[in-house]
Amino acid sequence: MSTTNHALPPGLPAPSTEEPLSAPYWKAAREGRLLVQKCGGCGGHQWGPEWICHRCHSFDLDWAEVKPRGRIYSWETPHHPVHPALNGHGPYTIVLVELPEADNIRMIGNLVGAPGAEPRIEAEVEAVFEPNDEASPPYTLVQWRLVG
């Protein structure tokens, strides 16, 4: 796990970090920790944040810190910008990361630190916490990089 700054291009919309449902996730990311929801009813983990458990439909959800490591479940490399602010900033690789220690839930993020590399399915990755301190309010994105 590490903290780095890849400075997102200006003009990209910022996440809604103060929205009550997901605020604990964003606060933990600022601290370099990875949180996901965990159900008090069935004990299952889930992502993304919801008011109800995906499995048992309980409303007894809380947040649990999980190991910021996983494996690549899938990936894609867009070569054309998906937003005008990304003109001239591609191609880049997006990964869908499976978290084995959290019921194999999956999270999405960019793969950093390996420009042009073609990721391997099931390759091990670790979270990279990317601070965006100039934003108002500041926020930190969870990105991923290959281990090793």
C-alpha positions as CSV (number, residue, x, y, z in Angstrom):
1,M,0.0,0.0,0.0
2,S,1.3,3.4,-0.8
3,T,0.3,7.0,-1.3
4,T,1.1,8.8,-4.5
5,N,-0.1,11.8,-6.5
6,H,-0.9,11.3,-10.1
7,A,-2.7,14.6,-10.4
8,L,-5.9,14.1,-12.3
9,P,-6.5,16.4,-15.2
10,P,-8.5,19.5,-14.4
11,G,-12.1,19.4,-15.4
12,L,-12.9,15.9,-14.3
13,P,-15.9,15.8,-11.9
14,A,-14.9,15.2,-8.3
15,P,-16.6,12.4,-6.2
16,S,-19.3,13.3,-3.8
17,T,-17.2,12.7,-0.7
18,E,-19.6,14.2,1.8
19,E,-22.7,12.2,0.8
20,P,-23.8,10.4,4.0
21,L,-23.8,6.9,2.6
22,S,-20.3,6.8,1.3
23,A,-18.6,9.5,3.5
24,P,-16.9,6.8,5.8
25,Y,-15.2,5.3,2.7
26,W,-13.9,8.6,1.5
27,K,-12.7,9.6,5.0
28,A,-10.8,6.3,5.3
29,A,-9.2,6.7,1.9
30,R,-7.9,10.1,3.0
31,E,-6.2,8.2,5.8
32,G,-4.8,5.5,3.5
33,R,-7.2,2.8,4.6
34,L,-9.7,0.8,2.6
35,L,-13.2,0.4,3.9
36,V,-16.1,-1.6,2.5
37,Q,-19.5,-2.3,3.9
38,K,-20.1,-5.3,6.2
39,C,-23.6,-6.6,7.1
40,G,-24.4,-7.2,10.8
41,G,-27.1,-9.6,9.8
42,C,-25.3,-12.1,7.5
43,G,-21.7,-11.0,8.0
44,G,-21.2,-10.5,4.2
45,H,-19.1,-7.7,2.7
46,Q,-20.3,-5.6,-0.2
47,W,-19.3,-2.8,-2.6
48,G,-20.7,-0.2,-3.6
49,P,-22.3,1.4,-0.7
50,E,-26.0,0.7,-0.2
51,W,-28.6,1.2,2.5
52,I,-29.5,-2.5,2.4
53,C,-27.5,-5.7,2.3
54,H,-27.2,-7.3,-1.1
55,R,-27.5,-10.8,0.3
56,C,-30.0,-10.8,3.2
57,H,-31.7,-7.4,2.8
58,S,-30.8,-6.3,6.3
59,F,-30.5,-2.6,7.1
60,D,-27.7,-3.5,9.7
61,L,-24.7,-2.3,7.6
62,D,-21.5,-0.9,9.0
63,W,-18.0,-0.3,7.6
64,A,-15.1,-2.7,7.9
65,E,-11.4,-2.1,7.1
66,V,-10.1,-4.7,4.7
67,K,-6.6,-5.5,3.5
68,P,-5.9,-3.2,0.5
69,R,-4.8,-6.1,-1.7
70,G,-6.6,-8.1,-4.3
71,R,-6.3,-9.7,-7.7
72,I,-7.3,-8.6,-11.1
73,Y,-10.6,-10.0,-12.2
74,S,-10.9,-8.1,-15.4
75,W,-9.4,-5.1,-17.1
76,E,-9.7,-2.7,-20.1
77,T,-7.6,-0.1,-21.7
78,P,-9.5,2.8,-23.3
79,H,-7.7,4.4,-26.1
80,H,-10.2,7.2,-26.7
81,P,-11.0,9.7,-24.0
82,V,-14.3,9.0,-22.1
83,H,-14.4,12.6,-20.9
84,P,-13.2,15.8,-22.6
85,A,-10.7,16.5,-19.7
86,L,-8.9,13.2,-20.6
87,N,-7.9,14.4,-24.1
88,G,-4.2,13.6,-24.4
89,H,-4.1,11.5,-21.2
90,G,-4.6,8.0,-22.7
91,P,-4.4,5.2,-23.1
92,Y,-4.8,4.1,-19.5
93,T,-5.8,0.8,-17.9
94,I,-8.9,0.3,-15.7
95,V,-9.0,-2.8,-13.5
96,L,-11.8,-4.7,-11.8
97,V,-10.1,-5.9,-8.5
98,E,-11.5,-8.9,-6.5
99,L,-10.8,-8.7,-2.8
100,P,-10.4,-12.4,-1.6
101,E,-10.4,-11.4,2.1
102,A,-13.7,-9.6,1.8
103,D,-16.0,-12.3,0.2
104,N,-14.5,-11.7,-3.3
105,I,-16.3,-8.4,-3.7
106,R,-15.0,-6.3,-6.6
107,M,-13.9,-2.7,-6.9
108,I,-12.8,-0.7,-9.9
109,G,-9.9,1.7,-10.3
110,N,-7.1,2.7,-12.6
111,L,-3.9,0.6,-12.8
112,V,-1.0,2.9,-12.1
113,G,2.7,2.5,-12.3
114,A,2.7,0.1,-15.3
115,P,2.2,2.3,-18.4
116,G,1.6,0.2,-21.5
117,A,1.7,-3.1,-19.5
118,E,-0.9,-5.7,-20.4
119,P,-2.2,-6.9,-17.0
120,R,-2.7,-10.6,-16.3
121,I,-6.0,-11.9,-15.0
122,E,-5.5,-12.9,-11.3
123,A,-2.3,-10.8,-11.0
124,E,-1.9,-9.5,-7.5
125,V,-2.5,-5.8,-6.9
126,E,-2.3,-3.4,-4.0
127,A,-4.2,-0.2,-3.3
128,V,-2.5,3.1,-4.1
129,F,-4.1,6.1,-2.4
130,E,-4.1,9.1,-4.8
131,P,-4.6,12.4,-2.9
132,N,-6.3,15.3,-4.7
133,D,-5.5,18.0,-2.1
134,E,-6.3,20.9,-4.4
135,A,-9.9,19.9,-4.8
136,S,-12.6,21.5,-2.7
137,P,-13.2,19.5,-0.6
138,P,-10.0,17.5,-1.0
139,Y,-10.4,13.7,-1.7
140,T,-8.3,10.6,-2.2
141,L,-9.0,8.1,-5.0
142,V,-8.2,4.4,-4.5
143,Q,-6.2,3.2,-7.5
144,W,-4.3,-0.1,-8.0
145,R,-0.8,-1.2,-8.9
146,L,0.8,-4.6,-9.6
147,V,2.6,-6.3,-6.7
148,G,6.2,-7.2,-7.4
